[in-house]
Each structure stands twice: as structure tokens, then as C-alpha cells.
Amino acid sequence: MSAPYTVLVTGVAHGIGRAIADRLVADGHAVLGLDIEPAPPPGLAGFECVDITDAAAARRTLERLAGAHRITRLVNNVGSSRREWMHEATGETQRWLDRLNLGSALLCLQAVLPGMREAGGGRVVNITSRAVYGRETRSAYAATKAALASLTRSWARELAPDNIAVNAVGPGMIDTELFRRNNPPDKPDVIRLREGVPMRRLGLPEEVAQAVAFFLEERTGYVTGQMIFVCGGLSLGALPPAGNNPPAPEQGRARSGRGD
């Protein structure tokens, strides 16, 4: 485990953000949280309730936190999604998700960047999604998450001379309140995706938190501009429908000439 640090995590009230905050607190780090809901997890070093899509209010809050704490870690976790067929889109969903999923990440990084530079380095983790590869009824969401993945690489190149590593974690189908709300279990596309996960299960928020903790460690400072998918293998492609899978190899029989 790396030495204690101060980390800002956005969207800590529920789901993945809460699991990340819980993990980092348990590891002995000082965690500052932001969320629109006044429901912070226990053990935080500080919490601010703010609508991060309100750029002016968010900027004031972030400046206050950055002025009061030496923040050297940032997890841009806040985000949301809406089901929307492309032919029904008006642009409203895209504009809102742009502010929430993208604008917030830029505001947060700009706020903590001077402190990271003064400290001689830092770590940034952006939470993207397996949806960067596309998904029906999620064009606005997928677009913002793909853009955040691109920003991760751009920021990694720009900030590398400052010893600031920028990476991303792309969750797949994670068992959170948001996932259950946006993915009714009886919807055909949800059933298809769930059955197509190679590991045949939903992921846990704690499994995403593990990947985030890896990128935040002092020992991973030479890793930058990368993205880890925590998706049970779904980013490799969905499995075919049940009944169409090839039989498993016989126990003890080598699957290649090398026996591996």
C-alpha cells in the first residue's frame, strides 16, 4: 500500500463512487467527496454537496477544497446515463451528459492541478465505460465516455512532464443502483448483454475500486494514458447466445501443440 495521500472523488453517494471512497478510506487515505446528494459515506475527510453540472457553483466549491487541502489524487467518477433511441434524440440528453460526464472532469482537474504541480506530481483516474465501444439506446452516454477516454490520453501526454499520471477505468455491467435503474432486467438488450458477459455475472463496485486503487498508488507512477476494463471480458466481445457455445476442452487434454 502506498503512503497516505489526499484524494478527491466525485459522485461518492452511491454505487461505484461510494465503493471507491470506502476502499480508499479503509486504506488509510484522506478522501474528499463531492455529490449532488447529501449522503456521504462514513470516514470522509471532507464532503461538499454540489450540482457539478452548475459550472460556477462547482468551480467555487472546488477552489475552496483545493485551497484547504493538499490534493494529489483525483478520481473523476461522477456520471450518469439515459436510455434514448437515436431517432428520438433532441440533443438535450447529450448537452446534459456533456456537462456531467465531461465538463466536471475538466473542472476538477483544473482545480487540483496547481497543487499537484506544487507537490511534484499526482494521479488522475477517469471512470469511463465499456460503452466506449458503443451500445444501442446509449449513443449520448457512449459518446461522452469515449470522449473521456480520449481526454485521458491527451491529458496523460500533456501532464507527463509534471509527473502526473492520468489513466482510466472502464466498468462494464456493474451491479449498482444506477445500472439497475437504467437497465430494467426484462429488457431484451439488457438480457442479451448480461448473458453475453464471458464471466457470466455482473461485476461488483468493489472490483472497480480495486482497479482505481492500483492507478492511484505511488508505485504505478510510470503507467499513464492507459485504460483498464473491469467488465468480465465483455470488452473483448459478447459470448454467443446460450446453446451456441463450443464445448469446453476435455479435462487434461492439451488445447495446442505446446500444451498451454
N, C-alpha and C positions, 0 to 999 in steps of 0.2 A: 504494500500500500504506500502511496506517495505521501509526502509531508502534507499537513493540513493546509488548505487554501480556502479562499472565499470565492464562491460561485453564485452567479445569478441564473436562476432557472425561471423561464416564463411558462405560464399555464400549469401551476402546481396544484390546483384544487382537486383534480380528478385524474384518473387514468394513468397514462404514461408519465406525465409530468409529476404526479404525486409519487409514483414509484421511483422516479429518478431522485426526487428530493429525499425520500425515505432512505434510499440507498446511500446517498452522499452524507446525510446526517449520521447514519449508522457507521460510516467510515471515518467519522470524526471531523468532517469539513464544515465550515460555516456557510450555510445556504440561505441566500436571499431569494424570496419568491415574489412573483407577480401573477395576478389573476383578476379577472373581472368579477369573480365570485368571492365573497368574504369567507372562504373556507380553507384556510391554510393547514397543511399537515403539521403535526407536532414537531417541535425541536428546531424550527427555523430561527436563524439569527436575525431575521427581519422579513416583513411582509408588507406589500403595498397592493391595495385594491384599486385597479385602474382599467379602463377600457383602452386597450393598447391600439385599437383602430383610430382613436382620437389622438392624432399625432402631437398636438400641442400639449395635451394633458400627459401623455406618455413621456414626452421629452422632459417636462418638468419633474416628473416622478423619477425618471432615470438619472437626471442630473443630481437630484437630491441623494439618491442611493450611491452614485459614483463618488460624490463629494464626501460621504460619510464612511465609506468602506473602501478597502484596497482590493478591488475585484480583479482577479487574474484568470477567472474561468467564466465562460458564458455558454449556456445551453438554450438555444432558440427552439423551444419545444411548442409554444402556443400555436394552435392551428385548428382548423375545422374543415368540414366538408358538407356539401349539399348534393342530394340526388337531383339531377336535372338532365333531361334529354336535350341533345344539341338543338333540335328543331324548335324547342320551346324556350331557348335561352334569350334573355333580353339584354344581357350584359351586366345586370345588377349583381348577380352572384359573382361574376368574375371580378368586378370592381371591389366588392367587399372582401373576397378572398385575397386579392392583391394586397389590400391594406393589412389584413390579418396575418397571412402566411408569409408575405414578403416584406412589406413595409416595416413590420415590427422587428424583423431580424436586423434590418439596416439600422433602425433607430437604436436598438440595444447595443449593437457593435460600435456605433459611433460614440455612444455614451461611455463605454468602458475602455475604448481603445487608448486614450491618453494614459490611463492608469496602468494598463498592460505594458505600454511602451516604457513608462517610468520604472516599472518593476523589472524590466529586462526580458519580458516575454509573457506568453499566456496561451490559453487553449480556447477554441471555439468549436462547439458541436451544434450542427443544424439537424433538426429532425425532418427528414424528407419522407419518402414513402415508396413502397413497391409500385405504387400507381404512376411513377415516372415513366413506366413502360406503357401506360395507357390503360383506361378502363371505361367501358360504356357507362353512361349516366354520370360520369365524373370528369368531364372534359375541363371544367374550370379548376377543379381541385388538382387534377393531374398536371395542368399547365403550371400552377404555382409551385408545386413540389418539384417539377422538372427544372423550373427557373431557380429554385433554391439550391438544387444540386449543382447547377451551373455557377451560381454565385459562390458556392463553396470552393470550387476550383479556382475561380477568379480571385477571391479573397486570399486563398492559400498562396497564390503566386505573389500577390501584392504585399502580403504581410510577412512572408518568409524572412526577409532581411531583418525584421524586428523580433525574430524568434517566437512568432505567434503561429501556432499550427491551427489550421481550420479543416475540420473533417465533418462527415455527415453519417447519420444512421438512418437507414430506410426500413421502417417496420412494414410488415405485411399485415395479415389478418390477426390483430391483437385483440384479446378479449377485454375490451373496455366499454364503459358506458356509451361513449361516442360511437364506437363501432356497432354496438347493438342497436342504438337509436337510428343510425343511418343505413343499417343493413338488416332489415326485417328477415328473420330466419326462413320465412316461407317464400321469399322472392326467388325466382328461377336463377337469376345471375348470381345471387349470394350462395345458393345451394351448389351451383356449378363450381364457383370459386373455392368454396370450403372443401368440396370433395376432390378438387384438383390439387390441394396442397400436398406435396410429396410426403411430408411428415404426418399427414392425416389428422391434424389438430390445429386449433388456434394457438397463437403464441400468448405468452404472459407478459404483462407490463414489466415485471422484474427482469425478464430476459432482455428487453430493450435497455433497461437501466444498466445491465452488465456491460453492454457494448459501449454505452455512453461513458461509464466509469473508465473503461480501457483508454478511450481517447483523451480523457482529462488527466491521466496520470503523467507525472513528470518524466517517467521512463519512456513515454511514447512521443517525445518531442520531435523526433526525426520523421514521424509519419504525418504527412499533410496532404490535403487535396484528395483524400480518399473517402469512399463510402462503403459501409458495411450494411448488407441487407440482413435484417432479422425477420425472416419470412418463412421459415420451414422449407426453404427450397423453391418457393413459388416464383421467385425472380428468374429461375432457370427455365421456367415453363411449367404449365399445369399438367398434371397427370391426365391421361385419357379417362373417359368415363369408366366407372366400375364394370368389371367384366371384360374389358378390352386390354387389361394389363398383361404383359408377357409373364409366363410362370417364373417363379423365383428359381435360381440355380439350385441343383441338388446339393444337400449338405455334404461338404467335404470335397466336392468336385471343383477343380480349378476353372476359372472363367476365362483365362487367357493362357498363352503358352508359357508365360513367366510364373503362373501360379499366384497372381496377385488380384 
